Structures are given as structure tokens and as C-alpha cells.
């Protein structure tokens, strides 16, 4: 670059005028509508279901179906589900609340040397907005930590795509690091085990079975090389070992199927029905694939799952909370963050 262009370039300030360099850390979760209303949910779903990482069908087939049918039918039903779990006191979804709290608490742990922020892959605040804010605040080096324990092209890779797109638009690009998935991180397994022990101890009677429910994925993507299923099964195995559970007591299942394709199984709903038919009366479920409670855990599992089990003849159904903003979760995030920030904080 010649001197005249350098002088005109945005952010090309003399060194003494630049803000002090510091590291940034951006926590990223999936996303949430801004309100439990049909309009807000429709806007959120339009962005979510337009991502080619989420739905990779040919656009000529998918987009007319999305905008002509799905976005006219699904938002009202989904908005009603959000209304059941909405945090009225702060007027936000549980996912937004816990992601914000995780960032606040992690920032306290890491101290002034690291500026911690948070974003959503879909909805607000966006990845592009918060990366730009971190860069403007002087973070010349930014670690992005996606709050997905298990890697998938539909989740982690989509966050990475959005990060690269956002950095591409910045006139002065920060150095970027991407934290790896933490499905087998010892601190995560211990946190899950600690949460399970506490929840089971608080139940009137111990469950006869405990389903480990993970979000589903089309089998086609796993066959193409997505490691998601292997990551989920490893988490389940490590958690069973930590708790002394058998696979019979704590079977794995997958929830939230969408579309006509064959997804990973068994489905959580089908397994709930099957256990009730077998005569199980006390059932618990936990969702090790979610770092924070959200629609899928609080409504799909704790509300709809309970209704399903009781209607099928069960007597007691308990949903174990996610780690959320607990000390175990913040400790895990601190462990991962400090390891991945090495060399930047010296």
C-alpha cells in the first residue's frame, strides 16, 4: 500500500492515538426471537431457516416452501411455546438471559485484560455487531467461543462462517481464534455430573431411567463426515462413567426432528413412549448438548415431554437443568478461555 492510501485508510491512526491493544472474547449461542410473538418468531425463523448450513436443500425448492408455507404456519405455534418459558422480569428468552449472564460472570473471572462480549448466530445481538464493537474497543485479538459442546457443520461451522464474513467487512481486521468444542472437556463432564447429582438428590424418589437427550441431526450429514454423533456419544459415555450409570439406565436419544429426512435415533419422544409402555413410572431427562436452558429443554422436554410421559401412564417426570450460569459452567468457560488465550495475555 502506498503512503497516500495508507493515510486515507479508516482506522489508520498514529500509534499514540490508537486505543490500547487488548484481547477480546466473544461467546456465541444459537439465537432467539426478541419477543414471544408471531412477528418476532417469524423474523427469527426466516433468518435461521435460510442458513444453508441448517437447510441445504436446493434454494429453488426450499425458499418457496419456507416463505410460502412454513413461515405462515410455524411462527404462531412456536410463539406460544416461547410464551410458556419467557422470562417476564427481564423480558427475554432464557437462552438470551443465560448467555448474557455467562458473559458477565466470565468477564469478572478473566478480569480487565480480556473484554468479554456475547452474540447470537441468529437474531440480536449479531456476531457482526459485537465483533465490530470489540474491535472498536481496542481488541486486536479476539477469541470466539461457540457455546455448542459438540461440533456440527450446522452449528459450530455456521458460527465460524458468520465470524469470517464479519471480519471480512472490517477495515482493520483483528486476529481471530476459534475455540474447539468441549464435549469431552473434564470440567464439562464434572459439571454435568455435579448437576445431575444435585437434581436427583432433590427429587422425591430416584428415577428408574434417565434419558440423555441431544438435539437431532439428519443421518445424511453424519454419513458425510459430520462428527456430531460421535461427540454426543462420547459425552454420554463419559458422563455415565462419572456417575456409575449403565447404558440401560441412561440411554441416549435425539430430539427436535425437522423435515422428512431420516434423523439420528431413537427420538426422545419415541423413547419416552417406549419406557412408559415398559412400565417405567419415574423418568428423568437431561440435555448434555445444551449449555443453557432454552426452548428445546424448557418447553420441548420439561413441558411437552412431561405431558407425553404422564399421558402414557408414567407417574413422575423430572427435567434436569442445564449448567446455565452456574459456577460449574463459568469454571468450564474460564478453563477453555484461558487455555485458548495463551500467548495473548502474556
C-alpha positions as CSV (number, residue, x, y, z in Angstrom):
1,X,0.0,0.0,0.0
2,X,1.4,3.4,-0.9
3,X,1.7,6.2,1.7
4,X,-1.3,8.2,0.3
5,X,-3.6,5.2,0.5
6,X,-2.4,4.4,4.0
7,X,-3.1,7.9,5.1
8,X,-6.6,7.7,3.9
9,X,-7.4,4.3,5.2
10,X,-10.0,4.1,8.0
11,X,-8.6,3.2,11.4
12,X,-5.1,4.1,10.3
13,X,-4.4,6.2,13.3
14,X,-0.9,7.2,14.6
15,X,0.2,4.6,17.1
16,X,-0.1,7.1,20.0
17,X,-3.7,7.7,19.2
18,X,-4.8,4.1,18.9
19,X,-6.7,2.5,21.8
20,X,-4.6,0.2,23.9
21,X,-4.5,-3.3,22.4
22,X,-6.3,-5.9,24.5
23,X,-7.8,-9.4,23.9
24,X,-11.5,-9.9,23.3
25,X,-13.6,-13.0,23.9
26,X,-17.0,-13.4,22.1
27,X,-19.4,-16.1,23.4
28,X,-21.8,-17.1,20.7
29,X,-25.1,-19.1,21.1
30,X,-27.7,-20.2,18.6
31,X,-30.2,-17.4,18.8
32,X,-33.6,-16.3,19.9
33,X,-36.5,-14.1,18.9
34,X,-36.8,-10.7,20.5
35,X,-40.3,-11.4,21.8
36,X,-42.7,-14.3,22.2
37,X,-44.8,-13.0,19.3
38,X,-45.7,-14.4,15.9
39,X,-43.9,-11.5,14.1
40,X,-40.7,-11.7,16.1
41,X,-40.6,-15.5,15.8
42,X,-41.2,-15.3,12.1
43,X,-38.3,-12.9,11.6
44,X,-36.1,-15.2,13.7
45,X,-37.1,-18.3,11.8
46,X,-36.7,-16.7,8.5
47,X,-33.0,-16.0,9.3
48,X,-32.4,-19.3,10.9
49,X,-34.0,-21.5,8.2
50,X,-32.4,-19.5,5.4
51,X,-28.9,-20.6,6.5
52,X,-27.6,-23.1,4.0
53,X,-25.8,-24.8,6.9
54,X,-29.2,-25.5,8.5
55,X,-31.1,-26.5,5.4
56,X,-29.0,-27.3,2.4
57,X,-31.9,-28.2,0.0
58,X,-31.8,-26.5,-3.4
59,X,-32.9,-22.9,-3.0
60,X,-35.4,-23.1,-5.8
61,X,-37.3,-25.8,-3.9
62,X,-36.7,-24.7,-0.3
63,X,-37.3,-20.9,-0.4
64,X,-40.8,-21.1,-1.8
65,X,-41.7,-23.8,0.8
66,X,-40.1,-21.7,3.6
67,X,-41.8,-18.4,2.7
68,X,-45.0,-19.8,1.3
69,X,-45.8,-22.4,3.9
70,X,-43.5,-22.8,6.9
71,X,-43.2,-19.1,7.8
72,X,-47.0,-18.7,7.6
73,X,-47.8,-21.7,9.8
74,X,-45.0,-22.4,12.3
75,X,-44.4,-18.9,13.9
76,X,-47.7,-18.8,15.8
77,X,-47.2,-22.3,17.3
78,X,-43.6,-21.5,18.2
79,X,-44.5,-18.2,19.7
80,X,-47.0,-19.9,22.0
81,X,-44.2,-22.3,23.1
82,X,-41.9,-19.3,23.8
83,X,-44.6,-17.6,25.8
84,X,-44.6,-20.6,28.3
85,X,-41.0,-20.1,29.2
86,X,-40.4,-16.3,28.6
87,X,-38.6,-14.5,31.5
88,X,-41.1,-11.8,32.1
89,X,-39.0,-10.0,34.7
90,X,-36.3,-9.2,32.2
91,X,-38.4,-9.6,29.0
92,X,-36.1,-12.0,27.3
93,X,-35.8,-15.7,26.5
94,X,-34.0,-18.0,28.8
95,X,-31.3,-18.5,26.2
96,X,-30.6,-14.8,25.9
97,X,-30.7,-14.4,29.7
98,X,-28.2,-17.2,30.4
99,X,-25.9,-16.3,27.6
100,X,-25.7,-12.7,28.8
101,X,-25.1,-13.9,32.4
102,X,-22.4,-16.3,31.2
103,X,-20.6,-13.4,29.5
104,X,-21.0,-11.1,32.6
105,X,-19.7,-13.7,35.0
106,X,-16.9,-14.9,32.8
107,X,-15.8,-11.3,32.3
108,X,-15.5,-11.0,36.1
109,X,-13.4,-14.1,36.2
110,X,-11.0,-13.1,33.5
111,X,-10.5,-9.6,34.7
112,X,-9.7,-6.3,32.8
113,X,-7.1,-8.0,30.5
114,X,-9.9,-9.6,28.4
115,X,-13.0,-7.8,27.1
116,X,-15.9,-10.4,27.1
117,X,-19.0,-9.9,25.0
118,X,-21.7,-12.2,23.6
119,X,-23.7,-12.6,20.4
120,X,-26.3,-14.8,18.7
121,X,-25.8,-16.6,15.4
122,X,-29.4,-15.7,14.5
123,X,-31.2,-12.6,15.9
124,X,-29.7,-10.0,18.1
125,X,-27.1,-9.0,19.1
126,X,-25.5,-10.3,15.9
127,X,-21.9,-11.7,15.6
128,X,-21.0,-8.9,13.1
129,X,-22.3,-6.2,15.5
130,X,-20.4,-7.5,18.6
131,X,-17.1,-8.3,16.7
132,X,-17.1,-4.7,15.4
133,X,-17.8,-3.4,18.9
134,X,-14.9,-5.4,20.3
135,X,-12.5,-4.2,17.6
136,X,-13.6,-0.6,18.1
137,X,-12.9,-1.0,21.8
138,X,-9.3,-1.9,21.0
139,X,-9.5,-5.7,20.9
140,X,-6.9,-6.5,18.3
141,X,-7.1,-10.2,19.1
142,X,-10.4,-12.0,19.6
143,X,-11.2,-15.5,20.7
144,X,-14.7,-16.8,19.6
145,X,-16.1,-19.5,21.8
146,X,-19.3,-21.1,20.4
147,X,-21.5,-22.4,23.2
148,X,-22.1,-25.7,21.4
149,X,-20.4,-28.6,23.3
150,X,-20.5,-30.8,20.2
151,X,-19.2,-29.8,16.8
152,X,-21.5,-29.9,13.9
153,X,-21.4,-28.2,10.5
154,X,-25.0,-27.0,11.2
155,X,-23.9,-25.1,14.4
156,X,-20.2,-24.5,15.0
157,X,-19.3,-24.2,11.3
158,X,-22.2,-21.8,10.8
159,X,-20.8,-19.6,13.6
160,X,-17.4,-19.7,12.0
161,X,-18.9,-18.7,8.7
162,X,-20.6,-15.7,10.3
163,X,-17.3,-14.7,12.1
164,X,-15.3,-14.8,8.8
165,X,-18.0,-12.8,7.0
166,X,-18.0,-10.2,9.7
167,X,-14.2,-9.9,9.9
168,X,-14.0,-9.6,6.1
169,X,-16.1,-6.4,6.4
170,X,-13.8,-4.7,8.9
171,X,-11.2,-2.2,7.7
172,X,-8.8,-3.2,10.4
173,X,-9.1,-7.0,10.9
174,X,-8.3,-8.4,14.4
175,X,-6.5,-11.7,14.8
176,X,-9.1,-14.4,15.3
177,X,-9.0,-17.7,17.2
178,X,-11.9,-20.2,17.3
179,X,-12.2,-22.3,20.4
180,X,-12.7,-26.1,19.8
181,X,-15.8,-28.0,21.0
182,X,-15.8,-29.0,24.6
183,X,-17.8,-32.3,24.5
184,X,-15.1,-34.2,26.4
185,X,-13.6,-31.4,28.5
186,X,-13.2,-32.9,32.0
187,X,-14.6,-29.7,33.6
188,X,-17.8,-30.1,31.4
189,X,-18.3,-33.8,32.3
190,X,-17.7,-33.0,36.0
191,X,-20.2,-30.1,35.8
192,X,-22.8,-32.3,34.2
193,X,-22.2,-34.9,36.9
194,X,-22.4,-32.4,39.7
195,X,-25.7,-31.0,38.3
196,X,-27.2,-34.5,37.9
197,X,-26.3,-35.5,41.4
198,X,-27.8,-32.4,42.9
199,X,-31.0,-32.7,40.8
200,X,-31.5,-36.3,41.6
201,X,-31.0,-35.7,45.3
202,X,-33.7,-33.1,45.2
203,X,-36.3,-35.5,43.6
204,X,-38.9,-37.1,45.9
205,X,-37.7,-40.5,44.6
206,X,-34.8,-41.5,42.3
207,X,-35.7,-42.1,38.6
208,X,-35.9,-45.6,37.2
209,X,-34.5,-44.3,33.9
210,X,-32.7,-41.1,32.8
211,X,-32.7,-40.2,29.1
212,X,-29.7,-38.3,27.8
213,X,-31.3,-36.2,25.1
214,X,-29.3,-34.4,22.4
215,X,-30.5,-32.3,19.6
216,X,-31.0,-34.3,16.5
217,X,-29.3,-34.2,13.1
218,X,-30.1,-35.8,9.7
219,X,-28.2,-39.1,9.3
220,X,-27.1,-37.9,5.9
221,X,-24.9,-35.3,7.4
222,X,-23.2,-37.8,9.8
223,X,-22.6,-40.1,6.8
224,X,-20.9,-37.2,5.0
225,X,-18.4,-36.8,7.9
226,X,-20.0,-34.6,10.5
227,X,-18.6,-35.7,13.9
228,X,-21.6,-34.6,15.9
229,X,-23.0,-38.1,16.7
230,X,-19.6,-39.3,17.8
231,X,-19.2,-36.3,20.1
232,X,-22.6,-36.8,21.6
233,X,-22.0,-40.5,22.3
234,X,-18.6,-39.7,23.9
235,X,-20.2,-37.2,26.2
236,X,-22.8,-39.7,27.2
237,X,-20.2,-42.4,27.8
238,X,-18.0,-40.1,29.9
239,X,-21.0,-38.9,31.9
240,X,-22.2,-42.5,32.6
241,X,-18.7,-43.4,33.7
242,X,-18.6,-40.4,36.1
243,X,-22.0,-41.2,37.5
244,X,-21.7,-45.0,37.6
245,X,-24.7,-45.4,35.3
246,X,-25.3,-48.2,32.9
247,X,-26.4,-47.6,29.3
248,X,-29.7,-49.2,30.2
249,X,-30.3,-46.8,33.0
250,X,-29.2,-43.7,30.9
251,X,-29.9,-44.3,27.2
252,X,-29.1,-41.7,24.6
253,X,-31.8,-40.2,22.4
254,X,-32.2,-37.3,19.9
255,X,-34.9,-34.6,19.9
256,X,-36.3,-31.8,17.7
257,X,-36.6,-33.6,14.4
258,X,-37.5,-31.3,11.5
259,X,-38.4,-32.3,7.9
260,X,-38.9,-35.6,6.1
261,X,-35.4,-37.0,6.2
262,X,-34.2,-39.8,8.5
263,X,-32.6,-38.3,11.6
264,X,-30.4,-39.8,14.3
265,X,-32.4,-42.0,16.6
266,X,-34.0,-43.1,18.7
267,X,-36.1,-40.0,19.0
268,X,-36.6,-38.7,22.5
269,X,-40.4,-38.7,22.1
270,X,-40.4,-42.3,20.9
271,X,-38.2,-43.4,23.8
272,X,-40.4,-41.6,26.3
273,X,-43.4,-43.6,24.9
274,X,-41.4,-46.9,24.9
275,X,-40.3,-46.5,28.5
276,X,-43.8,-45.8,29.6
277,X,-45.1,-48.9,27.8
278,X,-42.4,-50.9,29.6
279,X,-43.9,-49.8,32.9
280,X,-41.4,-47.2,34.0
281,X,-43.1,-44.8,36.4
282,X,-40.4,-42.4,37.3
283,X,-38.4,-40.9,34.4
284,X,-35.8,-38.1,34.3
285,X,-34.2,-36.4,31.3
286,X,-31.2,-34.2,30.9
287,X,-29.8,-32.5,27.8
288,X,-26.0,-32.5,27.8
289,X,-25.9,-31.0,24.4
290,X,-27.2,-27.6,25.6
291,X,-25.0,-25.2,27.5
292,X,-28.1,-23.2,28.5
293,X,-31.8,-23.9,29.0
294,X,-33.8,-22.9,26.0
295,X,-37.0,-23.7,24.1
296,X,-35.8,-27.2,23.4
297,X,-35.1,-28.0,27.1
298,X,-37.7,-26.0,29.0
299,X,-40.7,-26.5,26.6
300,X,-40.0,-29.5,24.4
301,X,-38.6,-31.6,27.3
302,X,-39.8,-30.2,30.6
303,X,-43.3,-29.3,29.5
304,X,-44.2,-31.4,26.4
305,X,-42.1,-34.3,27.4
306,X,-43.7,-34.5,30.8
307,X,-47.2,-34.3,29.4
308,X,-46.3,-37.1,27.0
309,X,-45.0,-39.4,29.7
310,X,-47.8,-38.8,32.1
311,X,-50.4,-39.3,29.4
312,X,-48.7,-42.6,28.5
313,X,-49.0,-43.9,32.1
314,X,-46.0,-42.5,33.8
315,X,-46.2,-41.1,37.3
316,X,-43.2,-38.7,37.7
317,X,-41.1,-36.8,35.2
318,X,-38.2,-34.6,36.0
319,X,-36.1,-32.4,33.7
320,X,-32.5,-31.7,35.0
321,X,-31.5,-28.1,34.3
322,X,-28.6,-27.3,32.0
323,X,-25.4,-25.8,33.5
324,X,-26.6,-22.2,32.6
325,X,-24.7,-19.6,34.6
326,X,-23.7,-22.0,37.4
327,X,-20.2,-21.9,38.9
328,X,-19.5,-25.2,37.1
329,X,-20.4,-23.6,33.7
330,X,-18.4,-20.4,34.4
331,X,-15.5,-22.5,35.6
332,X,-15.6,-24.6,32.4
333,X,-15.7,-21.4,30.2
334,X,-12.8,-19.9,32.2
335,X,-10.7,-23.1,31.7
336,X,-11.3,-23.2,28.0
337,X,-10.8,-19.4,27.6
338,X,-7.5,-19.2,29.5
339,X,-6.1,-22.2,27.5
340,X,-7.1,-20.8,24.1
341,X,-5.9,-17.2,25.0
342,X,-2.4,-18.4,25.9
343,X,0.2,-16.2,24.3
344,X,-2.3,-13.3,24.1
345,X,-2.3,-12.4,27.7
346,X,1.4,-12.5,28.5
